[in-house]
Amino acid sequence: MNDNHVHAPRHESLAAPSGHAGQPEPRPPHGKAAHGAHDNSGGHDRHAGHSVAMFRNRFWISLALTIPTIVWGHMLARLTGNPPPAVPGSHWVAPVFGTAVFFYGGWVFLQGAARELKNRLPGMMTLISLAITVAFVISAAVTLGITACGLRRFSSGPAPRCAPYPESRTPG
């Protein structure tokens, strides 16, 4: 193999001490084995029980539970102009299935966040848990009729207009 390329001068000044024919010494492996001396996990793997298969299964089951949530939710009906199929108790389909998706699909993230916060080391599990929890709480609030201005409505009519002061609201 013909190696005719030229290295910039800055590379030679930064090179590690030569080992073989002007080549830098190989670096020690950087991975789990290399961290044995300063591993503070106490023999506990933070990702114990987290396998690709577990995440894949939770994904597919959560996806299946999401389909009724979308079909009987209000957004698809508004988007398409077609109401969802009428079945007894259909107003409970979206909230019940949505709650199942949150807890079944999100439980591993919620547990991971609790562990991270307990260790005072928030990370990706905390971030994901925060996102799914905020989305779930806001969705539940809307489903229960709590509007952005904190008013509760029990009718199927339009949401009340939010006014800065209660006395400035018009009745009705």
DAJO-V173550 format. One record per backbone hydrogen bond with DSSP energy under -0.5 kcal/mol. CO is the residue of the C=O (numbers start at 1). NH is the residue of the N-H. E is the energy in kcal/mol with one decimal. If there is no record, write none. Layout:
BEGIN
CO_NH_E ; CO_NH_E
END
This chain:
BEGIN
1_3_-0.6 ; 2_4_-0.7 ; 8_11_-1.6 ; 8_12_-0.8 ; 9_13_-1.4 ; 10_14_-1.0 ; 11_15_-0.8 ; 12_15_-0.5 ; 17_25_-1.2 ; 20_23_-1.9 ; 23_19_-3.1 ; 23_20_-0.8 ; 29_31_-0.6 ; 31_35_-0.8 ; 32_35_-0.8 ; 33_36_-1.1 ; 35_38_-1.0 ; 36_39_-1.0 ; 38_40_-0.7 ; 41_44_-1.2 ; 43_45_-0.5 ; 44_46_-0.5 ; 45_48_-1.9 ; 47_50_-2.2 ; 49_51_-0.9 ; 51_55_-2.3 ; 52_56_-2.7 ; 53_57_-2.7 ; 54_58_-2.5 ; 55_59_-2.3 ; 56_60_-2.4 ; 57_61_-2.3 ; 58_62_-2.5 ; 59_63_-2.7 ; 60_64_-2.2 ; 61_65_-2.2 ; 62_66_-1.5 ; 63_67_-1.2 ; 64_68_-0.7 ; 65_69_-0.9 ; 66_70_-2.4 ; 67_71_-2.7 ; 68_72_-2.6 ; 73_77_-0.7 ; 74_78_-2.0 ; 75_79_-2.4 ; 76_80_-2.8 ; 77_81_-2.2 ; 85_87_-0.7 ; 87_90_-2.0 ; 89_92_-2.2 ; 90_93_-0.9 ; 90_94_-0.6 ; 92_96_-2.2 ; 93_97_-2.7 ; 94_98_-2.5 ; 95_99_-2.0 ; 96_100_-2.0 ; 97_101_-2.4 ; 98_102_-2.3 ; 99_103_-2.5 ; 100_104_-2.9 ; 101_105_-1.9 ; 101_106_-0.6 ; 102_106_-1.4 ; 103_107_-1.2 ; 106_110_-2.5 ; 107_111_-2.8 ; 108_112_-2.0 ; 109_113_-2.5 ; 110_114_-2.2 ; 111_115_-2.3 ; 112_116_-2.6 ; 113_117_-3.0 ; 114_118_-2.2 ; 115_119_-1.9 ; 116_121_-3.1 ; 117_120_-0.9 ; 123_127_-2.0 ; 124_128_-2.8 ; 125_129_-2.5 ; 126_130_-2.5 ; 127_131_-2.1 ; 128_132_-2.7 ; 129_133_-2.3 ; 130_134_-2.4 ; 131_135_-2.2 ; 132_136_-2.2 ; 133_137_-2.8 ; 134_138_-2.5 ; 135_139_-2.3 ; 136_140_-2.8 ; 137_141_-2.5 ; 138_142_-2.4 ; 139_143_-2.5 ; 140_144_-2.2 ; 141_146_-3.0 ; 142_145_-1.3 ; 145_147_-0.7 ; 145_153_-1.6 ; 147_150_-2.1 ; 151_147_-2.6 ; 165_168_-1.5 ; 166_169_-1.3
END
